[in-house]
Amino acid sequence: MNVISGVFFEVILPILIVMAIGVLLQKKFNFQLTPVVKLITYCFMPAAVFLNIYQAEFDYSLLGQLFLYLLLFTAGTILLGNFLAKVLHLKRQESAALKNSISLMNAGNYGLPVSQLIFSANPLGVSIQIIIIVFQNLLTYTYGLYNLISTSKSVVEILKEILRLPIVHALYLGIGFQLLDIPLPTFALVPLEQLANAFFALALFLLGAQLAHISIKSFHRVIVWSLLGRLIAGPMLALLIILLLGIDGVMAQSLLIASALPTSRNTATLALDTQVVPELHAQIVLYSTILSGGTVTFVIYLSMIMF
C-alpha cells in the first residue's frame, strides 16, 4: 500500500494538480483555448517527439515486437467496442461514442507527461510512449473519424489530414537524425529542450482547461461501459498480450501503463466538430480522466512489481 500511495503522490498527483490549475484558471478567465491547442500541436509536442526519439537508445530488434503488440492491442479494443455496441443494441451515434472511447486513449496530453515522470532516467520508456502517440493519432484520424463521419470524408481526405500532422513529421525527422547519427548544434538543441520541457505543464494545463467546459447533465449507460472498457479491460488485454509475446523490462512497463490511460480528448473534439453526441463524448472524457487517477496508479504499481 505504501508503494501504491508513493506512486500516486509522486506521479499521478502532480499531474492532477496541474490539470486542476487549468480547470480553475479557465473558469475564472475563460481563455481562448484554440491558440493554446495550436501551440501544442505545432510547436511543443513536435519538439518533445523529435527530441525524445533523437535522444533515445533504441534496441531496433524490439521494434517488430512493439508494432505486433500495437496491432494486437488495437484490434482487441476495436473488437471489444464493436461487441459491446451490438450486445447493448446502441444507436449509431452512441455506438460511435463507445467504440472510440475504448480504442482511443489520451497518449499525448496525459500519457507523455506520465511517461516522462516515470522514465525520466530511461529515455526508452518515453520513446515507446511517443511511438504510441503517433500510432494513436493515426488511429484517431482513420478509425475514429470513420466511426463519426464514415459517409462524409474519403480515404484520400483522411490520409491528407494525417500527413499534415506535425508530430508525424517530427517522428520521421527524429528517426532520420538518429539513424544517421547527425549531431545537433547547441543553438538548435537548447531551444528544442526548452520547448520539450514546456510541453509537460502546458499540455496538462490545456487538458484541465478543456475539462472545465464539460457539463454533467446525466449519467448515460454508455459511460459505464466506456469506463470499464478503457480503464479496466484495456490493461487486462494489454497484460495478456505482453505475456503472450514475452515482452519484459521497460518496454513491458511502458506498454502496460499506456494501456490504462483515459479516453483521448480528441474524441470529444472530433465529436463536437461533427456534431455526433458531443455531450456524451465530453462526459466520457471527463469521467475517464478523473477515475484514471486511481486506475493508472494501480497499473503503474503493477508494472513495477511484474516487470
Residue pairs with C-beta under 8 A, 6 or more apart in sequence:
3 301
3 304
3 305
4 297
4 298
4 301
7 297
7 300
7 301
7 304
8 293
8 297
10 117
11 114
11 117
11 118
11 297
11 300
12 114
12 293
12 296
12 297
12 300
14 117
15 110
15 113
15 114
15 117
15 204
16 293
18 201
18 204
18 205
18 208
19 204
19 205
19 207
19 208
19 211
19 289
20 208
21 205
21 208
22 204
22 205
22 206
22 207
22 208
22 209
22 210
22 211
22 212
23 208
23 209
23 211
23 212
24 212
25 31
25 205
25 209
26 33
26 208
26 209
26 212
26 213
27 212
31 209
33 206
33 209
33 210
36 202
36 206
36 209
37 206
39 202
40 109
40 199
40 202
40 203
40 206
41 166
41 167
42 166
43 195
44 195
44 196
44 198
44 199
44 202
44 203
45 108
45 112
45 166
45 167
45 170
45 199
45 203
46 166
46 167
46 169
46 170
47 170
47 192
47 195
47 196
47 199
48 112
48 130
48 195
48 196
48 199
49 130
49 133
49 134
49 167
49 170
49 171
49 174
50 170
50 171
50 173
50 174
50 177
50 192
51 174
51 192
51 193
51 196
52 123
52 126
52 127
52 130
52 174
52 196
53 127
53 130
53 170
53 171
53 174
53 175
53 178
54 174
54 177
54 178
54 184
55 123
56 123
56 124
56 126
56 127
56 178
57 123
57 124
58 124
58 127
58 178
59 124
62 251
65 245
65 247
65 251
66 128
66 131
66 251
66 255
68 245
69 241
69 242
69 245
69 247
69 255
70 131
70 132
70 135
72 241
72 245
73 237
73 238
73 241
73 255
73 259
74 103
74 135
74 139
76 237
76 241
77 102
77 103
77 229
77 233
77 234
77 237
78 99
78 103
78 143
80 102
80 229
80 233
80 237
81 98
81 99
81 100
81 101
81 102
81 103
81 229
82 99
84 98
84 102
84 225
84 229
85 94
85 95
85 98
85 99
88 98
88 221
88 222
88 225
90 98
90 222
93 276
93 277
93 280
94 220
94 222
94 277
94 280
95 147
96 147
96 148
96 276
96 277
97 222
97 226
97 267
97 271
97 276
97 277
97 280
97 281
97 284
98 222
98 225
98 226
98 229
99 147
100 144
100 147
100 148
100 263
100 264
100 267
100 270
100 271
100 281
101 222
101 226
101 229
101 230
101 263
101 267
101 281
101 284
101 285
101 288
102 226
102 229
102 230
102 233
102 234
102 263
103 139
103 143
103 144
104 136
104 139
104 140
104 144
104 263
104 264
104 266
104 267
105 111
105 136
105 230
105 234
105 258
105 259
105 261
105 262
105 263
105 264
106 207
106 261
106 262
106 263
106 264
106 265
106 285
106 289
107 129
107 132
107 133
107 136
107 258
107 261
107 264
108 133
108 136
108 137
108 203
109 203
109 204
109 206
109 207
109 265
110 204
110 207
110 261
110 262
110 289
110 292
111 129
111 132
111 133
111 258
111 261
112 126
112 129
112 130
112 133
112 199
112 200
112 203
113 200
113 203
113 204
114 257
114 261
114 296
114 300
115 125
115 126
115 128
115 129
115 254
115 257
115 258
116 126
116 200
118 125
118 253
118 257
118 300
119 125
119 126
119 129
119 250
119 254
122 250
124 250
124 251
124 254
125 250
125 251
125 253
125 254
128 250
128 251
128 254
128 255
128 258
129 254
129 258
130 171
131 171
132 255
132 258
133 167
134 167
134 168
134 171
136 264
137 162
137 165
137 167
137 168
138 162
140 264
140 266
140 267
140 270
141 158
141 161
141 162
141 165
142 158
142 162
144 266
144 267
144 270
145 153
145 158
145 161
145 270
146 158
148 270
148 271
148 274
148 276
149 274
149 276
152 274
162 168
176 182
177 184
184 192
207 265
207 289
210 265
210 268
211 285
211 286
211 289
213 282
214 268
214 282
214 283
214 285
214 286
215 279
215 282
216 283
216 286
217 279
217 283
219 283
220 280
220 283
222 280
222 284
223 280
223 283
223 284
223 287
226 263
226 284
226 288
227 284
227 287
227 288
227 291
230 262
230 263
230 288
231 260
231 262
231 288
231 291
231 292
231 295
232 295
234 259
234 260
235 256
235 259
235 260
235 295
235 299
235 302
237 259
238 255
238 256
238 258
238 259
238 260
239 256
239 259
239 302
242 252
242 255
242 256
247 255
248 307
249 307
250 307
252 303
252 306
252 307
253 303
253 304
253 307
256 299
256 302
256 303
256 306
256 307
257 296
257 299
257 300
257 303
259 299
260 292
260 295
260 296
260 299
261 292
261 296
262 285
262 288
262 289
262 291
262 292
262 296
263 284
263 285
263 288
263 289
264 285
265 285
267 281
267 284
267 285
268 278
268 281
268 282
268 284
268 285
270 281
271 277
271 278
271 280
271 281
271 282
272 278
272 281
272 282
